Amino acid sequence: MYSALVLLLATVSPAWSVFRLEPGAFMKLPDQLGRTTFDNGAANKADYDAEENFLYVIGYRADVMHVVNMADPANPSLAATKTFNKVNEGLPDSVKVCRGGINRDFLAVSFEAPKQTEHAHVHLYELLTPATVNNDLVHLKDVVTLDSYDPKAMAWTPTCTQLVVISEGDPHEVNGVFTDPPGDVELLTPSFGYTVDRQSIPLHEDDLATAGIRQVFHQCDSVTGSHPMPPQSSRKQDLEAKTVHVDQNSMAYIVFQENNAIAKYDLTDFSPDRKLQFFDLGTKDWGNYALDGAYEDQAVALEERPGLRSLYQPNSLVSFELDGKTWLATADQGSIRRYTLATCRYDESVEGYDYVTAFGGRGFSIYDADNMNRVYDSGDSLERYFVSGSASQAEEAMFNAKVGTATSLQTSQRDRASPETGPTPSAIAVADWSNSTKVLVIANGLYGGLYVYSVNSGPSVNFEGYIRRGNPAVSWRDAYDADGDGVGEPEITDLLYFSDEGQSTVVAVSSKAAALSFYRLVENP
């Protein structure tokens, strides 16, 4: 379900901001050979262990896991780098820490096989301490083999008794044969000894149809290329899980980005007929907002677009408690599938169109978790900031930019994302500042940069500011090779908030720079 937005931003000027991000440390991470180079694949996802002050960071392409010592948040240090073997473990997809007490402390890492030629696995390791950080990783449980191939995300229940693992089900080849596995949701329950119970959560075609969940590909007559899509396609086959989050009440929320949907699953309900409850996220009407939809002018040119709607397609989701209720906040990135179709089902009797559909909400949304009604839409505020008079010249120079090549200037792809997903919000983090105030941080998933919003009772949302590290006057590689943070945070794939050791810390994980960008969240005097 979804509803019309009920809250609007009055302004995007941070002149009266209450919160701000202060840049802190900047750490470039090495690959398996210890090399720090631009785009070395050494950082994708992260999670934090507050008890030992360790930040775990996995790098998919580099096949590594870094352990960063955060005992002094202002001066983090690389405590260790663990290397994996593509044959024995695979390539790491996700990492999740959980501390639940005796026999319930786990470091979970999910792996996929190179080229997804075999089923994926989940390893449950012993959490590291300063005394063991340089030792080999120790398995606490048997390695779990999944039904799926690409376990992109995981989430623990608060008590560490259950681990939800989702797999996207990306199309790929197995032994030269095209395969398009369905998205997958599995529940792992660590049991006695080394045993882990595994349960596949069923996906029902009727449930998807009843909820009106988007099916990207239908039955097609033919497809160009050497590997045509299977002639029969179903909603279940087409479903792709992107991420998962479990709130403090053990309710799991699974995001199906391409399908523009969120599903709920109550992990406290052990009845035999429990199943996923799906919610279609609807579309955003751009007749009410302005956006930049073209790159030819390489300028910031926002216009209202009557007749244009876009799918929200969130990439990241968090929850928070406010006014005695649970709320969800999503970063509505957008996702575009590009396949060339020769002939596909359409109605030849219809001329023209009702409206054009684009990809991504180009902002963030807040939902009432009980009924999944959208109570807030950020509208066009992420792009409007750049015409508000508050943006610096260096910030305007990166408006809706793509990354481009390593040797290209950071500004060379300015405006290139405008006709696609615009500001491309890829990740979101929430700071539980007080009982009545939460702070949301939203990341630009292309050239980097962080937006800050406060959420108060109501909920009432206020824009607090924007910050981006980087030197747009030089190339990405030159900026990386120089000392400092001139490369910025291109392609942020994860965003964390934690309050520890007397500091409120935000960490942006840049997959393109293979770097960690640390900020301090502070309240203005």
Secondary structure by P-SEA (a helix, b strand, c coil): ccccccccccccccccccbbbbbcbbbbbbcccccccccccccccccccccccbbbbbbccccbbbbbbccccccccccbbbbbbccccccccbbbbbbcccccccbbbbbbccccccccbbbbbccccccccccccccccccccccccccccccccccccbbbbbbcccccccccbbbbbcbbbbbbbbccccbbbbbbbbbbaaaaaaacccccccccccccccccccccccccccccccccccccccbbbbbbccccbbbbbccccccccbbbbbbbbccccccccccccccccccbbbbbbccbbbbbcccbbbbbbcccbbbbbbccbbbbbbbbbcccccccccccccccccccccbbbbbcccccccccccccccccccccccccaaaaaaccccccccccccccccccccccccccccbbbbbcccccbbbbbbbccccbbbbbbbbccccbbbbccccccccccccaaaaaaccccccccccccbbbbbbccccbbbbbbbccccbbbbbbbbbcc
